[in-house]
């Protein structure tokens, strides 16, 4: 079976690995001209069952080696004393198995694990799909064509495959009322293993270290209208408007905004499809069930979803008419939970009032004095992104442990 996957970030390479291990030919096309590696993107959390999938791929040592290094987290408030806590205490309730890693580092590890056995084509998009009894004909942006047994859209929140098969994004993208901006700046504050978070009403700015000496990542979360993800100039103007009047290091951070070649800004939106499969085409990761960037454990959901899809195809003897519905059933509870968790986490990360900022500070002060079980309870977001995956059945692999 020849499978076409669109997207080479997280879900795409994980799925490619397991499909190839099950004996299939796999082609991956990616819109960007080259792999986005290193410090690109924000830090992402690989949690619980997603760590198990990575471990089954033999890649956990690489993830552990590339994990972010955070010792302390500091809450900074205008006109108030800072509050600092050990990162391990604040993350106590996230998951028993938890690796935080830069998204670019994760993408590189997954790509390197599959590149010799999977065909990757960069700088290419799928422009047309036509299904027939023998498969799916795909037309690409470079003018080439191909026929495939199955097509999987793993191309993110603004999926082109989803648009071609299911219609305009507006029908399935649900805006949660906030935005996320990420970019790199020189480390002029000397982070050295610290995360600094500046919180005020409707806005939050965080600085965290990367593995590149002398560079740090800026994350800005804000409430406001849905931004246009296609217009970088308008995005930069919007971010300056959002941050107008903010103190601390924010004006200095914005001085580096125009020079940041890794600048990213998007609305925090969820993808809600009643079904993410149609005929010989299905979706994986954010393309099919994105819970919202930075708020819902989307990377872990993508890893687990890709594994489940490959497992269901293997269990069904590669009959997509059986495997795709089984894949959706297996992921249904986790996807539903992610849609609930996203707004809750967003409400915590972006304070709505001075009282909420004050409450955050008091909780951080109190946390180190509590017993371990209470620390885990208070930092779990009611179970959170890790717990939503615990009910997914990760059946054992059906093929040998090597490609």
N, C-alpha and C positions, 0 to 999 in steps of 0.2 A: 504494500500500500504506500502511495506517495502522498504525503500531507504537506500542505502549504500553510505556514504560520506567518502572520503579519505582526511584527513587533519583536524586538531583541533586547528588551529590558529585563523583566523578571519572569513573568508567566511564560513568555515565549521560549526562552532557553530551557527552563525547567521542563516544560512539556516536550521540547525537542529531545532532551536527554532521555526521558522515559520512553518516548515513542521509538527512538533509535535503538534503545536497549531491547525493546520488544520486537525488533527486526524490521522496522519500517524505514523507508527513505523519507528524509525531511528536508524541506527548503524553508529558510527564514528570510523574509524581506523586511528591511528597516528603513524608515523615512529619512533618518539623519545620515549625513554622508560618512560618518564614522561612529564607532561605539563611544558612547558618553561614559567615560571611566573616571577613576580617581575620586576627587572631591566633588564631582558634579552631583547636583540634586541635594536633597536634604538627608539628614540621618534618618534611617528607617529601622524599625524594630522587627526582628525575626523571632517569633514567639512560639513556645510550646510545640504543637504538632508541626509547624513549619520548620522548626529546628530539627525535628525527627526526619522530615523529608530530606533536608540538606544532609543530615547525617547518613541516611541511606544512599545518598549520591556519593558519599566519601569525601564531601567538601567541608565538613565542619571544622577541621583544623585550619583550613584557609580562612574561613569566616572568623574564627577566634583570633587568628593572627592579624586580621584587618579591622577588628572591632574598634570603635571609638574609645578613647581613654578619657573618662570623666570622673574626677574625684569628688568635687563639690558642686552644688548648685546654690546660687545666690539670688534672692528676690530683692529687686531694687524698686523703691517707690518714691515718687516726688515728695521731697520734704520730710521723709520718714527714715528711720534707721534701716539699714540693710538686714536681711535675714539669710543666714547661710546654713546649709544642711549637707550632710554626706549624701552623695548620689545613691549609694547602696540603700540608704534608708528610704529615700523618696521612691525608689524603684522596687521596693520590697514586694509590693503586691502585684507587680506587672505579670510575672510568670516565673515558674520554677526553672524553666529553660528560656533564656533570653539573650540574644546577641543584638546589640545596636551597631550598625555599620552604615557607612555612607552608601547611598544608592549606587553611585558610580563604581565603588569598590565591589559591591555585590554583583553588578552587571558584568564587570570584568571577570570575576571568578566563574560565573555561570557560562560566559562566553568561552573562556579558556578551556572549560571542561567539555565543551561540545564542538568546538570549531573544526577539529580534525574529522569529525564524523557527520557533520551537518553542513549543508550548503547555505552560506550567508551571503546575501546581496544587500549592500548598503546604498543609500541615496535613491531608493526605489519605493514606490507606493503601488498599491493595487487600485487600478482605475475602473475596472469592470469585472463583474462575475456573472456567469451564465451557467446554471445547473441543467444537467440532462441525465439520461439514464446511465451513462458511462462515467459520470464524474462532474467536475466543475471546471469550466473554461475561465481562466483568469487573464486579464489584460493589464499590463504594467505600464508605469509612467515612462519607462525608457523605450516603449514601443514593442517590446517582446510579449509573447503569449505562452501559455502553458496549460496543460490539463492535469488536474489533481483529483485524487479520490475524496479528500476532505480538505476543508479550509477552516482555519481557526484565526479569529481576530483577537490578538493579544496586544493591541495597539493603543491602549490607554483610554483615558477619560474622553478624549475627542476622537474616538475610533473611526477610521475611514471604512473599515469592513462593516461595522455596525450601521453606518449611514447607508452603505450600498444595499444591505440586506433588510434592515429594519426601518429605515427612513430617517428623517432629520433628527439631529441630536436634541432639539428642543422638546421633543415628545417624551424623552426618557431621562433628561438631566434635570435634577431638582436642586435648586440653589438653596444653600443653608444660611445665607445671609452674611457670609464673611469672605475674606480673601486671604491669600497666602503669597508672600514674596520671599524669595531666597536669592542670595548672592554672596560672593566672597569679597573680603577686604583684607588689607594688611593688618597684622596683629599688633595694633598700636596700644592695646590695653594690657598686653602680657597675660594671656589667659592661663597658660600652663596647667591644663587639666581641669579648668573651671568652666562651668556654664553660668552665664550672667543673664538674668531675665528682668527686663524693665516693664512693669505693668501699670497701666492706667486705664481709665474707663474706655472701653471699646477698642483698645489698642494694646498690643504686647510686642515687645522687641526682645529677641534673644540672641546672644552670641555664644557659639560653642566651637571648640577646637577641631581641627582636621588633622590628617596625618602629613600634611604639607607644611614644613617648617615656615614660620612667619606669616601664615595665612589662617584666617578664621572665617566661619560662615555666619551670616546674618539671616535670621528668620524674623519676618514681620507678619503678624496676624492682625486683622482688623475687621470691624463690622462696616458694612456699606453696600452699595449696589454691586451687581455682578459686573466684574471687569471684562473687557474684551481680550480674550487670550491670543488674538491674532495680531495685535498692534503694540509692539514693544515700546514705541515712543509714547503712546497714550498711557501705557502701563506705568512708565516712569513718572509721567506727570501726575497720575493718580496717586502714586505712592508718596510723592512729595506733598500733595494736598492732604493725604491721610495723616502724614507725620508732622504737619505744620504745628508749631507750638510745643512740640515735645522737647524735653530737656535731656539730661544725662549725656550720653555719647551719640545720640541720634543725629544731630546736625552733622557731626563729623563723619558718621557712617554714610550719610547721604552724599557727602562730597565725592565718594568713590562709586556712586551709582552708575554714572555714565560710562566709566571705564570698566565696569564689571562685564566680562564676556560670558559669564555663566548666569546672568540674571534670568530669573524665572518668576512669573506672577500669574496667578489664576484664581478664579473663584473656587470656593470650597463647595463642591456640588456632589451629589450622589447620583449614581446611575441605577434606575429602577425599571427593570424590564420584567413583565410577567413571565416571559420565557426567553432564554438567550440562545436558543438553537432553532434553526429553520433549515429543513432539508439536510444537505451535506455540510452546512456551515454552522459553526458554534463560536461562542465567545469565551474568553478566559481572562481572569483578573479584572482590572479596572474597566476594561471595555464592556464587560458583561454585568458586573456587580460592584463597581467602585464605591466604597463607603464614604469617600471624601478624603482629599489629601490632608495628611497630618492629624486626622482625628479618628480614624476607624480601623487601623491595622491593615491597610490595603495591601501592603507587600506580603504579609503573612498569608492573607486570604488568597493572594495570587499564587503563591508557592503551593499551598494546599490544594487549591482548585485545579492547578495544572496536573498535580499528581493524581488527583481523583479522576480527572478526565482520561488520562492515560490508563489508569487502572480499570475503569469501566469499559474502555475500548478492548482491553485485553480480555476481560471477563466475558464480553459479548462476542468474542471471536471476530472483532473488528466490524461488527454490524452497527453502524452509526444509529440506525433506527431504534436499536435497543439501548445502546450505550449513552446517547445524548440525554434521553429522559432520565436514565439512571443517574447520570452525572448531576443533573439539576436537582433530583430528589436528594442526593447525598449532600449537596451543598446548601439546600434550602434553608435549614435552620440557622446555619452560620451566616448566610447572607441576610436573613431577616434580622438577626441579632446585630449585625454590623450597622444596619440602617437605624437602629435605635441608639446604639452607642455613639455614633458620629455626632449628632446634635448635643448629646450630654457632654462629651469631651470638649466640643467647641465652646459650650457655655462655661466650662471650667477654665479653659485656656485664655479666653477673651472676657475679662470682667465687664459686667454691665453697670456696676456701681462702685463707689468708693468703699461701701460696706463690704462688697465681695473681695476687693483688694485687701482690705484689712483682715477679713476672715482667712484668706490665703496665708497671710503672714502669720497669723496666730496658729493656724494648723501646722505650719512649718516649724514654729517654735516648740509646739507641743510634741510633735512626732518623735524626736529622739528620746523623750522621757517615757514613752509608752512601751509595754511589752511587745515582743516581736510579732505575736499573732494579731495584735491591734494595729501595728504598723502596716502589716500586710492587708488587713481589712480596709483601712482608711485610704490606702494608695492603689486599690484594685479597680477603681471606677465601677464598683458594683459587679465585678467579674471582668469587665473590660474586654479589649480585643483578644487577649489570650483565651479567656473562658469561652468566647463565642466559637472557637475552633475545636474545643475539647470533645464535642459530640460527633465530629467527623470521623468516619471509619477509614483509617489508613490501612487497607488490607496489605498483606505482605507482597513484595514484588514477585512477578511471575517469571522473571527472566534472570539469567546469571548477573552477578554484581559488576560486570564490566561492559563497556561498549564494544 
